[in-house]
């Protein structure tokens, strides 16, 4: 049985929620190996003068531990 570890990260983008989620995965992958999934726990946006200025996600990143196989 495979064992995964989960970390929670915050990420943002000025383009959209999908880009913010990709930023979360990209940044996490620089610190951990074997990223397998991302769960977006929460989304919010910063607003200035009636316009959205940045999109933010609170994401849970799951990754396979080094001594585990994918099976």
PyMOL Python script that loads the backbone (N, CA, C, O; Angstrom):
from pymol import cmd

cmd.read_pdbstr("""\
ATOM      1  N   UNK A   1       0.842  -1.181   0.000  1.00  0.00           N
ATOM      2  CA  UNK A   1       0.000   0.000   0.000  1.00  0.00           C
ATOM      3  C   UNK A   1       0.881   1.237   0.000  1.00  0.00           C
ATOM      4  O   UNK A   1       1.828   1.334   0.781  1.00  0.00           O
ATOM      5  N   UNK A   2       0.572   2.167  -0.865  1.00  0.00           N
ATOM      6  CA  UNK A   2       1.339   3.407  -0.955  1.00  0.00           C
ATOM      7  C   UNK A   2       0.926   4.369   0.147  1.00  0.00           C
ATOM      8  O   UNK A   2      -0.226   4.385   0.579  1.00  0.00           O
ATOM      9  N   UNK A   3       1.888   5.170   0.596  1.00  0.00           N
ATOM     10  CA  UNK A   3       1.602   6.177   1.596  1.00  0.00           C
ATOM     11  C   UNK A   3       1.953   7.537   1.019  1.00  0.00           C
ATOM     12  O   UNK A   3       3.046   7.738   0.490  1.00  0.00           O
ATOM     13  N   UNK A   4       1.011   8.471   1.126  1.00  0.00           N
ATOM     14  CA  UNK A   4       1.210   9.828   0.649  1.00  0.00           C
ATOM     15  C   UNK A   4       1.315  10.771   1.833  1.00  0.00           C
ATOM     16  O   UNK A   4       0.765  10.510   2.903  1.00  0.00           O
ATOM     17  N   UNK A   5       2.017  11.852   1.632  1.00  0.00           N
ATOM     18  CA  UNK A   5       2.080  12.922   2.624  1.00  0.00           C
ATOM     19  C   UNK A   5       1.380  14.130   2.017  1.00  0.00           C
ATOM     20  O   UNK A   5       1.404  14.312   0.800  1.00  0.00           O
ATOM     21  N   UNK A   6       0.763  14.950   2.846  1.00  0.00           N
ATOM     22  CA  UNK A   6       0.030  16.128   2.381  1.00  0.00           C
ATOM     23  C   UNK A   6       0.603  17.364   3.054  1.00  0.00           C
ATOM     24  O   UNK A   6       0.803  17.394   4.268  1.00  0.00           O
ATOM     25  N   UNK A   7       0.863  18.389   2.238  1.00  0.00           N
ATOM     26  CA  UNK A   7       1.256  19.691   2.769  1.00  0.00           C
ATOM     27  C   UNK A   7       0.219  20.717   2.316  1.00  0.00           C
ATOM     28  O   UNK A   7      -0.426  20.546   1.282  1.00  0.00           O
ATOM     29  N   UNK A   8       0.072  21.756   3.079  1.00  0.00           N
ATOM     30  CA  UNK A   8      -0.867  22.812   2.730  1.00  0.00           C
ATOM     31  C   UNK A   8      -0.069  24.055   2.349  1.00  0.00           C
ATOM     32  O   UNK A   8       0.833  24.471   3.076  1.00  0.00           O
ATOM     33  N   UNK A   9      -0.409  24.643   1.206  1.00  0.00           N
ATOM     34  CA  UNK A   9       0.310  25.814   0.715  1.00  0.00           C
ATOM     35  C   UNK A   9      -0.679  26.895   0.276  1.00  0.00           C
ATOM     36  O   UNK A   9      -1.840  26.617  -0.025  1.00  0.00           O
ATOM     37  N   UNK A  10      -0.196  28.112   0.250  1.00  0.00           N
ATOM     38  CA  UNK A  10      -0.954  29.243  -0.262  1.00  0.00           C
ATOM     39  C   UNK A  10      -0.238  29.760  -1.501  1.00  0.00           C
ATOM     40  O   UNK A  10       0.989  29.857  -1.513  1.00  0.00           O
ATOM     41  N   UNK A  11      -0.991  30.091  -2.538  1.00  0.00           N
ATOM     42  CA  UNK A  11      -0.384  30.601  -3.773  1.00  0.00           C
ATOM     43  C   UNK A  11      -1.307  31.642  -4.374  1.00  0.00           C
ATOM     44  O   UNK A  11      -2.504  31.679  -4.088  1.00  0.00           O
ATOM     45  N   UNK A  12      -0.723  32.493  -5.220  1.00  0.00           N
ATOM     46  CA  UNK A  12      -1.550  33.512  -5.866  1.00  0.00           C
ATOM     47  C   UNK A  12      -1.095  33.777  -7.289  1.00  0.00           C
ATOM     48  O   UNK A  12      -0.004  33.382  -7.701  1.00  0.00           O
ATOM     49  N   UNK A  13      -1.959  34.454  -8.026  1.00  0.00           N
ATOM     50  CA  UNK A  13      -1.689  34.810  -9.410  1.00  0.00           C
ATOM     51  C   UNK A  13      -2.497  36.060  -9.747  1.00  0.00           C
ATOM     52  O   UNK A  13      -3.545  36.316  -9.154  1.00  0.00           O
ATOM     53  N   UNK A  14      -2.002  36.820 -10.691  1.00  0.00           N
ATOM     54  CA  UNK A  14      -2.793  37.957 -11.170  1.00  0.00           C
ATOM     55  C   UNK A  14      -3.607  37.577 -12.403  1.00  0.00           C
ATOM     56  O   UNK A  14      -4.322  38.412 -12.955  1.00  0.00           O
ATOM     57  N   UNK A  15      -3.501  36.302 -12.844  1.00  0.00           N
ATOM     58  CA  UNK A  15      -4.192  35.834 -14.056  1.00  0.00           C
ATOM     59  C   UNK A  15      -5.513  35.129 -13.763  1.00  0.00           C
ATOM     60  O   UNK A  15      -6.491  35.332 -14.481  1.00  0.00           O
ATOM     61  N   UNK A  16      -5.554  34.298 -12.707  1.00  0.00           N
ATOM     62  CA  UNK A  16      -6.778  33.565 -12.407  1.00  0.00           C
ATOM     63  C   UNK A  16      -6.537  32.464 -11.402  1.00  0.00           C
ATOM     64  O   UNK A  16      -5.402  32.208 -10.998  1.00  0.00           O
ATOM     65  N   UNK A  17      -7.639  31.801 -10.993  1.00  0.00           N
ATOM     66  CA  UNK A  17      -7.544  30.739 -10.003  1.00  0.00           C
ATOM     67  C   UNK A  17      -6.779  29.529 -10.531  1.00  0.00           C
ATOM     68  O   UNK A  17      -6.011  28.913  -9.792  1.00  0.00           O
ATOM     69  N   UNK A  18      -6.982  29.184 -11.802  1.00  0.00           N
ATOM     70  CA  UNK A  18      -6.263  28.042 -12.376  1.00  0.00           C
ATOM     71  C   UNK A  18      -4.758  28.288 -12.359  1.00  0.00           C
ATOM     72  O   UNK A  18      -3.983  27.381 -12.056  1.00  0.00           O
ATOM     73  N   UNK A  19      -4.347  29.501 -12.679  1.00  0.00           N
ATOM     74  CA  UNK A  19      -2.927  29.842 -12.660  1.00  0.00           C
ATOM     75  C   UNK A  19      -2.383  29.835 -11.225  1.00  0.00           C
ATOM     76  O   UNK A  19      -1.246  29.424 -10.996  1.00  0.00           O
ATOM     77  N   UNK A  20      -3.174  30.278 -10.283  1.00  0.00           N
ATOM     78  CA  UNK A  20      -2.754  30.240  -8.880  1.00  0.00           C
ATOM     79  C   UNK A  20      -2.562  28.790  -8.423  1.00  0.00           C
ATOM     80  O   UNK A  20      -1.613  28.489  -7.699  1.00  0.00           O
ATOM     81  N   UNK A  21      -3.462  27.890  -8.847  1.00  0.00           N
ATOM     82  CA  UNK A  21      -3.320  26.473  -8.502  1.00  0.00           C
ATOM     83  C   UNK A  21      -2.057  25.891  -9.134  1.00  0.00           C
ATOM     84  O   UNK A  21      -1.336  25.125  -8.495  1.00  0.00           O
ATOM     85  N   UNK A  22      -1.790  26.255 -10.388  1.00  0.00           N
ATOM     86  CA  UNK A  22      -0.576  25.774 -11.048  1.00  0.00           C
ATOM     87  C   UNK A  22       0.667  26.300 -10.339  1.00  0.00           C
ATOM     88  O   UNK A  22       1.654  25.578 -10.198  1.00  0.00           O
ATOM     89  N   UNK A  23       0.626  27.547  -9.894  1.00  0.00           N
ATOM     90  CA  UNK A  23       1.751  28.119  -9.140  1.00  0.00           C
ATOM     91  C   UNK A  23       1.991  27.335  -7.852  1.00  0.00           C
ATOM     92  O   UNK A  23       3.140  27.117  -7.466  1.00  0.00           O
ATOM     93  N   UNK A  24       0.921  26.912  -7.189  1.00  0.00           N
ATOM     94  CA  UNK A  24       1.060  26.119  -5.961  1.00  0.00           C
ATOM     95  C   UNK A  24       1.776  24.808  -6.258  1.00  0.00           C
ATOM     96  O   UNK A  24       2.681  24.414  -5.522  1.00  0.00           O
ATOM     97  N   UNK A  25       1.378  24.133  -7.327  1.00  0.00           N
ATOM     98  CA  UNK A  25       1.995  22.859  -7.693  1.00  0.00           C
ATOM     99  C   UNK A  25       3.447  23.066  -8.119  1.00  0.00           C
ATOM    100  O   UNK A  25       4.328  22.313  -7.705  1.00  0.00           O
ATOM    101  N   UNK A  26       3.696  24.069  -8.930  1.00  0.00           N
ATOM    102  CA  UNK A  26       5.054  24.342  -9.421  1.00  0.00           C
ATOM    103  C   UNK A  26       6.005  24.647  -8.277  1.00  0.00           C
ATOM    104  O   UNK A  26       7.115  24.117  -8.234  1.00  0.00           O
ATOM    105  N   UNK A  27       5.584  25.490  -7.359  1.00  0.00           N
ATOM    106  CA  UNK A  27       6.437  25.847  -6.224  1.00  0.00           C
ATOM    107  C   UNK A  27       6.656  24.652  -5.298  1.00  0.00           C
ATOM    108  O   UNK A  27       7.773  24.438  -4.827  1.00  0.00           O
ATOM    109  N   UNK A  28       5.613  23.876  -5.033  1.00  0.00           N
ATOM    110  CA  UNK A  28       5.750  22.708  -4.160  1.00  0.00           C
ATOM    111  C   UNK A  28       6.708  21.695  -4.787  1.00  0.00           C
ATOM    112  O   UNK A  28       7.507  21.080  -4.082  1.00  0.00           O
ATOM    113  N   UNK A  29       6.631  21.521  -6.091  1.00  0.00           N
ATOM    114  CA  UNK A  29       7.484  20.551  -6.787  1.00  0.00           C
ATOM    115  C   UNK A  29       8.962  20.925  -6.729  1.00  0.00           C
ATOM    116  O   UNK A  29       9.819  20.079  -6.984  1.00  0.00           O
ATOM    117  N   UNK A  30       9.269  22.154  -6.404  1.00  0.00           N
ATOM    118  CA  UNK A  30      10.663  22.556  -6.238  1.00  0.00           C
ATOM    119  C   UNK A  30      11.236  22.070  -4.904  1.00  0.00           C
ATOM    120  O   UNK A  30      12.452  21.969  -4.746  1.00  0.00           O
ATOM    121  N   UNK A  31      10.355  21.770  -3.946  1.00  0.00           N
ATOM    122  CA  UNK A  31      10.786  21.338  -2.615  1.00  0.00           C
ATOM    123  C   UNK A  31      10.557  19.857  -2.344  1.00  0.00           C
ATOM    124  O   UNK A  31      11.286  19.251  -1.559  1.00  0.00           O
ATOM    125  N   UNK A  32       9.561  19.277  -2.980  1.00  0.00           N
ATOM    126  CA  UNK A  32       9.240  17.867  -2.763  1.00  0.00           C
ATOM    127  C   UNK A  32       9.163  17.141  -4.100  1.00  0.00           C
ATOM    128  O   UNK A  32       8.880  17.738  -5.139  1.00  0.00           O
ATOM    129  N   UNK A  33       9.422  15.832  -4.046  1.00  0.00           N
ATOM    130  CA  UNK A  33       9.340  15.003  -5.254  1.00  0.00           C
ATOM    131  C   UNK A  33       8.025  14.222  -5.251  1.00  0.00           C
ATOM    132  O   UNK A  33       7.342  14.120  -4.232  1.00  0.00           O
ATOM    133  N   UNK A  34       7.698  13.683  -6.399  1.00  0.00           N
ATOM    134  CA  UNK A  34       6.575  12.748  -6.542  1.00  0.00           C
ATOM    135  C   UNK A  34       5.214  13.357  -6.219  1.00  0.00           C
ATOM    136  O   UNK A  34       4.372  12.698  -5.610  1.00  0.00           O
ATOM    137  N   UNK A  35       4.988  14.616  -6.622  1.00  0.00           N
ATOM    138  CA  UNK A  35       3.678  15.243  -6.417  1.00  0.00           C
ATOM    139  C   UNK A  35       2.646  14.461  -7.224  1.00  0.00           C
ATOM    140  O   UNK A  35       2.840  14.211  -8.414  1.00  0.00           O
ATOM    141  N   UNK A  36       1.544  14.075  -6.569  1.00  0.00           N
ATOM    142  CA  UNK A  36       0.529  13.250  -7.204  1.00  0.00           C
ATOM    143  C   UNK A  36      -0.811  13.940  -7.388  1.00  0.00           C
ATOM    144  O   UNK A  36      -1.550  13.611  -8.315  1.00  0.00           O
ATOM    145  N   UNK A  37      -1.141  14.901  -6.512  1.00  0.00           N
ATOM    146  CA  UNK A  37      -2.441  15.556  -6.641  1.00  0.00           C
ATOM    147  C   UNK A  37      -2.456  16.889  -5.914  1.00  0.00           C
ATOM    148  O   UNK A  37      -1.619  17.171  -5.057  1.00  0.00           O
ATOM    149  N   UNK A  38      -3.438  17.693  -6.287  1.00  0.00           N
ATOM    150  CA  UNK A  38      -3.668  18.963  -5.603  1.00  0.00           C
ATOM    151  C   UNK A  38      -5.169  19.067  -5.325  1.00  0.00           C
ATOM    152  O   UNK A  38      -5.996  18.786  -6.193  1.00  0.00           O
ATOM    153  N   UNK A  39      -5.499  19.471  -4.114  1.00  0.00           N
ATOM    154  CA  UNK A  39      -6.880  19.698  -3.708  1.00  0.00           C
ATOM    155  C   UNK A  39      -6.990  21.170  -3.339  1.00  0.00           C
ATOM    156  O   UNK A  39      -6.297  21.644  -2.439  1.00  0.00           O
ATOM    157  N   UNK A  40      -7.854  21.884  -4.028  1.00  0.00           N
ATOM    158  CA  UNK A  40      -8.037  23.312  -3.729  1.00  0.00           C
ATOM    159  C   UNK A  40      -9.058  23.413  -2.605  1.00  0.00           C
ATOM    160  O   UNK A  40     -10.248  23.157  -2.787  1.00  0.00           O
ATOM    161  N   UNK A  41      -8.556  23.791  -1.450  1.00  0.00           N
ATOM    162  CA  UNK A  41      -9.372  23.865  -0.235  1.00  0.00           C
ATOM    163  C   UNK A  41     -10.204  25.141  -0.196  1.00  0.00           C
ATOM    164  O   UNK A  41     -11.347  25.137   0.263  1.00  0.00           O
ATOM    165  N   UNK A  42      -9.620  26.231  -0.683  1.00  0.00           N
ATOM    166  CA  UNK A  42     -10.282  27.526  -0.580  1.00  0.00           C
ATOM    167  C   UNK A  42      -9.765  28.433  -1.688  1.00  0.00           C
ATOM    168  O   UNK A  42      -8.613  28.321  -2.109  1.00  0.00           O
ATOM    169  N   UNK A  43     -10.624  29.329  -2.155  1.00  0.00           N
ATOM    170  CA  UNK A  43     -10.231  30.328  -3.161  1.00  0.00           C
ATOM    171  C   UNK A  43     -10.733  31.689  -2.696  1.00  0.00           C
ATOM    172  O   UNK A  43     -11.824  31.804  -2.137  1.00  0.00           O
ATOM    173  N   UNK A  44      -9.925  32.713  -2.931  1.00  0.00           N
ATOM    174  CA  UNK A  44     -10.382  34.071  -2.667  1.00  0.00           C
ATOM    175  C   UNK A  44      -9.623  35.014  -3.577  1.00  0.00           C
ATOM    176  O   UNK A  44      -8.651  34.625  -4.226  1.00  0.00           O
ATOM    177  N   UNK A  45     -10.070  36.244  -3.620  1.00  0.00           N
ATOM    178  CA  UNK A  45      -9.449  37.227  -4.501  1.00  0.00           C
ATOM    179  C   UNK A  45      -9.323  38.556  -3.775  1.00  0.00           C
ATOM    180  O   UNK A  45     -10.171  38.920  -2.960  1.00  0.00           O
ATOM    181  N   UNK A  46      -8.241  39.279  -4.087  1.00  0.00           N
ATOM    182  CA  UNK A  46      -8.061  40.633  -3.559  1.00  0.00           C
ATOM    183  C   UNK A  46      -8.699  41.609  -4.546  1.00  0.00           C
ATOM    184  O   UNK A  46      -8.597  41.435  -5.761  1.00  0.00           O
ATOM    185  N   UNK A  47      -9.347  42.618  -4.018  1.00  0.00           N
ATOM    186  CA  UNK A  47     -10.058  43.589  -4.850  1.00  0.00           C
ATOM    187  C   UNK A  47      -9.608  44.996  -4.495  1.00  0.00           C
ATOM    188  O   UNK A  47      -9.499  45.350  -3.321  1.00  0.00           O
ATOM    189  N   UNK A  48      -9.348  45.796  -5.530  1.00  0.00           N
ATOM    190  CA  UNK A  48      -9.037  47.208  -5.354  1.00  0.00           C
ATOM    191  C   UNK A  48      -9.838  48.012  -6.373  1.00  0.00           C
ATOM    192  O   UNK A  48      -9.852  47.693  -7.562  1.00  0.00           O
ATOM    193  N   UNK A  49     -10.495  49.042  -5.897  1.00  0.00           N
ATOM    194  CA  UNK A  49     -11.291  49.914  -6.767  1.00  0.00           C
ATOM    195  C   UNK A  49     -12.278  49.139  -7.624  1.00  0.00           C
ATOM    196  O   UNK A  49     -12.467  49.454  -8.799  1.00  0.00           O
ATOM    197  N   UNK A  50     -12.911  48.118  -7.035  1.00  0.00           N
ATOM    198  CA  UNK A  50     -13.913  47.349  -7.748  1.00  0.00           C
ATOM    199  C   UNK A  50     -13.364  46.360  -8.762  1.00  0.00           C
ATOM    200  O   UNK A  50     -14.136  45.789  -9.533  1.00  0.00           O
ATOM    201  N   UNK A  51     -12.050  46.140  -8.785  1.00  0.00           N
ATOM    202  CA  UNK A  51     -11.431  45.217  -9.736  1.00  0.00           C
ATOM    203  C   UNK A  51     -10.620  44.163  -8.980  1.00  0.00           C
ATOM    204  O   UNK A  51      -9.968  44.468  -7.981  1.00  0.00           O
ATOM    205  N   UNK A  52     -10.666  42.945  -9.460  1.00  0.00           N
ATOM    206  CA  UNK A  52      -9.853  41.888  -8.872  1.00  0.00           C
ATOM    207  C   UNK A  52      -8.398  42.125  -9.249  1.00  0.00           C
ATOM    208  O   UNK A  52      -8.062  42.279 -10.423  1.00  0.00           O
ATOM    209  N   UNK A  53      -7.544  42.152  -8.235  1.00  0.00           N
ATOM    210  CA  UNK A  53      -6.114  42.398  -8.480  1.00  0.00           C
ATOM    211  C   UNK A  53      -5.269  41.137  -8.348  1.00  0.00           C
ATOM    212  O   UNK A  53      -4.202  41.047  -8.955  1.00  0.00           O
ATOM    213  N   UNK A  54      -5.727  40.159  -7.564  1.00  0.00           N
ATOM    214  CA  UNK A  54      -5.002  38.889  -7.483  1.00  0.00           C
ATOM    215  C   UNK A  54      -5.945  37.792  -7.022  1.00  0.00           C
ATOM    216  O   UNK A  54      -6.885  38.023  -6.262  1.00  0.00           O
ATOM    217  N   UNK A  55      -5.662  36.587  -7.507  1.00  0.00           N
ATOM    218  CA  UNK A  55      -6.425  35.393  -7.196  1.00  0.00           C
ATOM    219  C   UNK A  55      -5.577  34.527  -6.274  1.00  0.00           C
ATOM    220  O   UNK A  55      -4.384  34.340  -6.513  1.00  0.00           O
ATOM    221  N   UNK A  56      -6.192  33.999  -5.224  1.00  0.00           N
ATOM    222  CA  UNK A  56      -5.445  33.236  -4.237  1.00  0.00           C
ATOM    223  C   UNK A  56      -6.103  31.885  -3.994  1.00  0.00           C
ATOM    224  O   UNK A  56      -7.328  31.765  -3.988  1.00  0.00           O
ATOM    225  N   UNK A  57      -5.265  30.871  -3.793  1.00  0.00           N
ATOM    226  CA  UNK A  57      -5.776  29.546  -3.454  1.00  0.00           C
ATOM    227  C   UNK A  57      -5.059  29.021  -2.220  1.00  0.00           C
ATOM    228  O   UNK A  57      -3.879  29.292  -1.998  1.00  0.00           O
ATOM    229  N   UNK A  58      -5.795  28.272  -1.433  1.00  0.00           N
ATOM    230  CA  UNK A  58      -5.252  27.497  -0.329  1.00  0.00           C
ATOM    231  C   UNK A  58      -5.334  26.060  -0.827  1.00  0.00           C
ATOM    232  O   UNK A  58      -6.428  25.529  -1.015  1.00  0.00           O
ATOM    233  N   UNK A  59      -4.180  25.427  -1.042  1.00  0.00           N
ATOM    234  CA  UNK A  59      -4.147  24.119  -1.692  1.00  0.00           C
ATOM    235  C   UNK A  59      -3.482  23.071  -0.811  1.00  0.00           C
ATOM    236  O   UNK A  59      -2.550  23.361  -0.059  1.00  0.00           O
ATOM    237  N   UNK A  60      -3.982  21.853  -0.924  1.00  0.00           N
ATOM    238  CA  UNK A  60      -3.344  20.706  -0.279  1.00  0.00           C
ATOM    239  C   UNK A  60      -2.654  19.908  -1.376  1.00  0.00           C
ATOM    240  O   UNK A  60      -3.300  19.449  -2.318  1.00  0.00           O
ATOM    241  N   UNK A  61      -1.345  19.745  -1.249  1.00  0.00           N
ATOM    242  CA  UNK A  61      -0.532  19.030  -2.226  1.00  0.00           C
ATOM    243  C   UNK A  61      -0.197  17.654  -1.651  1.00  0.00           C
ATOM    244  O   UNK A  61       0.346  17.557  -0.551  1.00  0.00           O
ATOM    245  N   UNK A  62      -0.517  16.599  -2.385  1.00  0.00           N
ATOM    246  CA  UNK A  62      -0.199  15.231  -1.969  1.00  0.00           C
ATOM    247  C   UNK A  62       0.992  14.731  -2.763  1.00  0.00           C
ATOM    248  O   UNK A  62       1.083  14.943  -3.972  1.00  0.00           O
ATOM    249  N   UNK A  63       1.910  14.063  -2.064  1.00  0.00           N
ATOM    250  CA  UNK A  63       3.063  13.493  -2.761  1.00  0.00           C
ATOM    251  C   UNK A  63       3.432  12.154  -2.156  1.00  0.00           C
ATOM    252  O   UNK A  63       3.236  11.904  -0.967  1.00  0.00           O
ATOM    253  N   UNK A  64       3.971  11.308  -3.008  1.00  0.00           N
ATOM    254  CA  UNK A  64       4.378   9.965  -2.631  1.00  0.00           C
ATOM    255  C   UNK A  64       5.686  10.035  -1.855  1.00  0.00           C
ATOM    256  O   UNK A  64       6.628  10.700  -2.287  1.00  0.00           O
ATOM    257  N   UNK A  65       5.752   9.358  -0.723  1.00  0.00           N
ATOM    258  CA  UNK A  65       6.979   9.332   0.054  1.00  0.00           C
ATOM    259  C   UNK A  65       8.063   8.581  -0.713  1.00  0.00           C
ATOM    260  O   UNK A  65       7.754   7.672  -1.483  1.00  0.00           O
ATOM    261  N   UNK A  66       9.327   8.947  -0.516  1.00  0.00           N
ATOM    262  CA  UNK A  66      10.441   8.389  -1.279  1.00  0.00           C
ATOM    263  C   UNK A  66      10.535   6.876  -1.246  1.00  0.00           C
ATOM    264  O   UNK A  66      10.879   6.266  -2.258  1.00  0.00           O
ATOM    265  N   UNK A  67      10.246   6.262  -0.130  1.00  0.00           N
ATOM    266  CA  UNK A  67      10.420   4.810  -0.028  1.00  0.00           C
ATOM    267  C   UNK A  67       9.170   4.038  -0.432  1.00  0.00           C
ATOM    268  O   UNK A  67       9.078   2.843  -0.154  1.00  0.00           O
ATOM    269  N   UNK A  68       8.221   4.678  -1.070  1.00  0.00           N
ATOM    270  CA  UNK A  68       6.974   4.037  -1.497  1.00  0.00           C
ATOM    271  C   UNK A  68       6.982   3.866  -3.018  1.00  0.00           C
ATOM    272  O   UNK A  68       7.610   4.639  -3.741  1.00  0.00           O
ATOM    273  N   UNK A  69       6.279   2.851  -3.479  1.00  0.00           N
ATOM    274  CA  UNK A  69       6.106   2.725  -4.925  1.00  0.00           C
ATOM    275  C   UNK A  69       4.715   3.216  -5.301  1.00  0.00           C
ATOM    276  O   UNK A  69       3.857   3.377  -4.434  1.00  0.00           O
ATOM    277  N   UNK A  70       4.494   3.450  -6.568  1.00  0.00           N
ATOM    278  CA  UNK A  70       3.241   4.030  -7.037  1.00  0.00           C
ATOM    279  C   UNK A  70       2.101   3.015  -7.084  1.00  0.00           C
ATOM    280  O   UNK A  70       0.968   3.394  -7.382  1.00  0.00           O
ATOM    281  N   UNK A  71       2.359   1.760  -6.805  1.00  0.00           N
ATOM    282  CA  UNK A  71       1.375   0.712  -6.999  1.00  0.00           C
ATOM    283  C   UNK A  71       0.468   0.475  -5.878  1.00  0.00           C
ATOM    284  O   UNK A  71      -0.398  -0.396  -5.957  1.00  0.00           O
TER     285      UNK A  71
END
""", "prot")
cmd.dss("prot")
cmd.show_as("cartoon", "prot")
cmd.util.cbc("prot")
cmd.orient("prot")
